[in-house]
Amino acid sequence: MGRIKFYADAAKVGMPFMSISVEGFQMIMMIDTGSTNNVLFRYVYQQVREQLREVETDYTITGIDGKPNKVICVVGSALLGENRHEMSFLVREDDDAGVMLSQKMGFPVCGIIGTLFMAEHGWMLDFANQEVVYE
């Protein structure tokens, strides 16, 4: 059984965060059990777009505001703990949420890891030990 430590104390900041490496670029991602998909904020995508592959499919996501937003999907290789995974991310056009989240947390938040990825890889969140546990 593997374990990956949370980047920040979820009890103090309200959500678990972890540091991952996507195509060699270090990112702090929020682990969000309320989000279905992985999301990458556009300001981050602009910095790493050359290392990611765009998927030729139309995607629409609905944010917390209830409004549907057309997004692009990109794929890259991510290192999470000791394991490398092919990860897909939906890229939000609107960076307001990412900027506000980064300001509130006091560190740059690059995106979200959603429940589909967690379920596919058998992740369990252990809040007592501030870890992602996986098989």
N, C-alpha and C positions, 0 to 999 in steps of 0.2 A: 504494500500500500504506500503510495506516495503522498507527500505533503508539500504545500507551497504556503509560505507565510504571507499574511496580509501586509500591504505596504503601510497602512495606517490602522490605528486602533479603531475598529468599527464602533465600539461603545462610545468613544469620544467624538467622532466625526459623523456618526449616524449611518455610514455605509462602509463596507469593506473596499479597499483599494489594493491593487497589486501592480508591481512593475513587471513588464514583459518586454521582450525584444522582438520587433517586427522588422525583418529584413535588415537587422543590425542597428535599428533605431530604437533607443530606449523610450518606453511610453509608460505612463501611469494610467491605468484603466480602473474605472469603477466597476465592481461586480454588482450587477443590478438584477435581482430576482423579479423585478417588475417589467423588465425589458425582454422581449422575445429574441430579438436579433442583436448581434454585435454591431456597434455603431462607432464610426470614426468621425471626429469633428473636422469640418472642412479646413480649418486653419492648420491642422496637423497633416491632413491629406496633401495640402499644397506643398508641404516640406518633403514628403516621402513618395509622391506620386510616381516618380521614375522607377521605384523599386517594387511597385504593386501592379498587378494585372487587372484591368477593368473587364467585368463580365458583361456581355452583350444581352442584357435582359432588362425589361422595365420593372422597377420596384416602386411601391408606394408604402410609406409608413405613416402611422398616425401617432402624433406626439401627445403629450399630456394635455395640450390645449384642445385636442379633439379634431384638429385640422389635418387632412391628408397632405402629405408632402411627397413629391416625386424625388427619388434618390438614385444614385448610381451605386453599384456593388463592385467592390474591389477585393482581390484575393492576394494574400502574401503568406510567407512562411514565418511563423511565430515561435519563439522559444519561451515556454512557460515552465518554470522550474528546470527540470532536467530533460523535458520532452519537447520535441519540435512538432508543431501541428500546422497544417494548412488551414488558415482562418479566412473567412469572408467577413467583410465589414460593409455596412450601408453607410454612405457618406452623406451627412446632413448638409443641406445648403445653408441653413440658418445656424450661425455659430453662437447666437445669444446664450443658449443653454450651456454650452461648453465654457464660454467666457465667464458667465455668472457662477458656474460651479467651481471653476478654477479660482476665482476671486474669493468665494466663500471658504474654500478649503485652504487657501494659502499656498497651493502648489499647482502646477499645470496638469490638468486632467485632459487626457488625449481622446478618451472615448469610453465606451461601455462594453463589457462582456455580458451577453444575454443568456437567457435560460436554455435556448436550443443548444448552444455550444456546451454548456454545463451538463445538460442531460446526455448529449451524445458521448461525452467523455467521462461520465460517471462521477462528476464532481459533487461533493457534499461540503457544505460550509460549516465549519466548527468554530462558532463564535467564541466559545470559552478559551480555546487555544489560539485564536486568530489565524486559522489556517484553512486552506482548501485541501480536502482529503480526496484522493482519487485512487482507483484500482489500477 
